[in-house]
Amino acid sequence: MMYYKSFKGNKISTLGLGSLRLPTVPGHSDIIDRPKAQKVIDQAFASGVNYFDTAYTYHNGDSERFLGEALSKYPRDSYYLATKFYVAASTNIRSVFEEQLERCRTDYFDFYLLHGVQEQYMDKYMDSQKNYIGYLLEQKKAGRIRYLGFSSHAAPDALERFVNWYPDFDMALIQLNYLDWTLLNGKRQYEILTAHQIPIWVMEPLKGGRLISLNEKAEAILHGTAPHNSLPSWSFRYLLGLDNVQCVLSGMSTPGQVAENAAIFEEGNKLSQQESDALAEAAAAFKNDLGIPCSSCRYCCPACPAGLDIPLLIQGYNELSISGETWRISSLSQTAGPDACIQCGACSKRCPQKIDIPAVMRAYRGS
């Protein structure tokens, strides 16, 4: 039976459906395959999932249109619908909001989020002239938004700046998984939001699918501890053990994926202490095989004549090595890149981990 958590008097499934990976028409990635996707939605309801997440830009708008069609067969009070406003797509929140209501065939959103509150967009969302928060609070007062939140891949310092600017968000959606707990400072993000009493919704629990398979050593550790547990189940159950995680979003493309994932989200299905220890060991084995063991102590930074943020660049290199992309580390765009390294070696002399930092910078800029 699906595990539900209480949120402001509501019972919300701990597994939510992210609509970005719904099946699409072959050759048309922006057009959702209605018959196939409807089966995914129907299986979600049958499995007890009652939280559905979309955004203005998903599938170039077809995600919202499809959910408006697909959810209309169910009573409006039987599910929670979330969508988002993305300032990079449009600055006219009033017209976007009205269009979203029409697309989704509803007169209110249960959750409405500012989308992609990262370093490069944060000041735009905080612009007092645009006053996006003021408009959304008006819609909330009018009953057209029940709860207000934001999604973010921001680094901890930027995240803290944002929630200090407006501390009354009802929820936040962040990337979190057992690898990014340390790799992308997920632990600190979790702590900041928890300290501000902002419940957390999770995106990318499988790190974009990267945690579906690990290296041989990491998989052997997990299979040796619990041979019948699937690798994705470790990721999901890890998140169930974090008290301030309200709901975990998964982008599911088939009814089978929905049923399989829903079976994991059962009450009392958190990791045992033995399993937690095994997962920590497996995560370390996985990272050591693919990444650079930087502890972000920053001892290297004062010694760098180029003024590089070396731990941030190593974080980017690790992310590129593991997931193949770095866009989630938005603060990378705000700093000088590995090309600025002058290969002097002063940093390595300060590194407690004995990392050959100039070699990492060479590999990074050549990748």
ZITARA-V43733 format. One record per backbone hydrogen bond with DSSP energy under -1.0 kcal/mol. CO is the residue of the C=O (numbers start at 0). NH is the residue of the N-H. If there is no record, write none. Layout:
# ZITARA-V43733
co=CO nh=NH
co=CO nh=NH
This chain:
# ZITARA-V43733
co=2 nh=13
co=4 nh=11
co=6 nh=9
co=9 nh=6
co=11 nh=4
co=13 nh=247
co=15 nh=249
co=16 nh=52
co=18 nh=21
co=22 nh=32
co=24 nh=27
co=27 nh=30
co=30 nh=24
co=31 nh=33
co=32 nh=36
co=33 nh=37
co=34 nh=38
co=35 nh=39
co=36 nh=40
co=37 nh=41
co=38 nh=42
co=39 nh=43
co=40 nh=44
co=41 nh=45
co=42 nh=46
co=43 nh=48
co=44 nh=47
co=49 nh=79
co=50 nh=16
co=51 nh=81
co=52 nh=18
co=56 nh=59
co=57 nh=60
co=57 nh=62
co=58 nh=61
co=60 nh=64
co=61 nh=65
co=62 nh=66
co=63 nh=67
co=64 nh=68
co=65 nh=69
co=66 nh=70
co=70 nh=73
co=74 nh=77
co=79 nh=51
co=80 nh=109
co=80 nh=110
co=81 nh=53
co=82 nh=112
co=83 nh=55
co=84 nh=114
co=85 nh=88
co=85 nh=89
co=90 nh=92
co=91 nh=95
co=92 nh=96
co=93 nh=97
co=94 nh=98
co=95 nh=99
co=96 nh=100
co=97 nh=101
co=98 nh=102
co=99 nh=103
co=100 nh=105
co=108 nh=145
co=109 nh=146
co=110 nh=82
co=111 nh=148
co=112 nh=84
co=113 nh=150
co=115 nh=117
co=117 nh=120
co=117 nh=121
co=120 nh=124
co=121 nh=125
co=126 nh=130
co=130 nh=134
co=131 nh=135
co=132 nh=136
co=133 nh=137
co=134 nh=138
co=135 nh=139
co=136 nh=140
co=137 nh=141
co=138 nh=143
co=139 nh=142
co=143 nh=108
co=146 nh=111
co=147 nh=169
co=148 nh=113
co=149 nh=172
co=150 nh=116
co=154 nh=158
co=155 nh=159
co=156 nh=160
co=157 nh=161
co=158 nh=162
co=159 nh=163
co=160 nh=164
co=161 nh=165
co=171 nh=200
co=172 nh=151
co=173 nh=202
co=176 nh=180
co=178 nh=181
co=178 nh=182
co=179 nh=185
co=180 nh=186
co=184 nh=188
co=185 nh=189
co=186 nh=190
co=187 nh=191
co=188 nh=192
co=189 nh=193
co=190 nh=194
co=191 nh=195
co=192 nh=197
co=193 nh=196
co=198 nh=171
co=199 nh=245
co=199 nh=246
co=200 nh=173
co=201 nh=248
co=202 nh=175
co=203 nh=206
co=205 nh=210
co=206 nh=209
co=208 nh=211
co=214 nh=218
co=215 nh=219
co=216 nh=220
co=217 nh=221
co=218 nh=222
co=219 nh=223
co=220 nh=224
co=221 nh=225
co=225 nh=228
co=230 nh=234
co=231 nh=235
co=232 nh=236
co=233 nh=237
co=234 nh=238
co=235 nh=239
co=238 nh=241
co=241 nh=244
co=243 nh=199
co=246 nh=201
co=247 nh=15
co=249 nh=17
co=249 nh=251
co=253 nh=257
co=254 nh=258
co=255 nh=259
co=256 nh=260
co=257 nh=261
co=258 nh=262
co=260 nh=263
co=263 nh=265
co=264 nh=2
co=265 nh=268
co=271 nh=275
co=272 nh=276
co=273 nh=277
co=274 nh=278
co=275 nh=279
co=276 nh=280
co=277 nh=281
co=278 nh=282
co=279 nh=283
co=280 nh=284
co=281 nh=285
co=282 nh=286
co=283 nh=287
co=284 nh=288
co=285 nh=289
co=286 nh=290
co=291 nh=293
co=300 nh=303
co=303 nh=306
co=307 nh=309
co=308 nh=312
co=309 nh=313
co=310 nh=314
co=311 nh=315
co=312 nh=316
co=313 nh=317
co=314 nh=318
co=315 nh=319
co=316 nh=320
co=317 nh=321
co=318 nh=322
co=325 nh=328
co=327 nh=329
co=328 nh=331
co=329 nh=332
co=330 nh=333
co=331 nh=334
co=336 nh=339
co=337 nh=340
co=344 nh=348
co=346 nh=349
co=350 nh=353
co=354 nh=356
co=355 nh=359
co=356 nh=360
co=357 nh=361
co=358 nh=362
co=359 nh=363
co=360 nh=364
co=361 nh=365
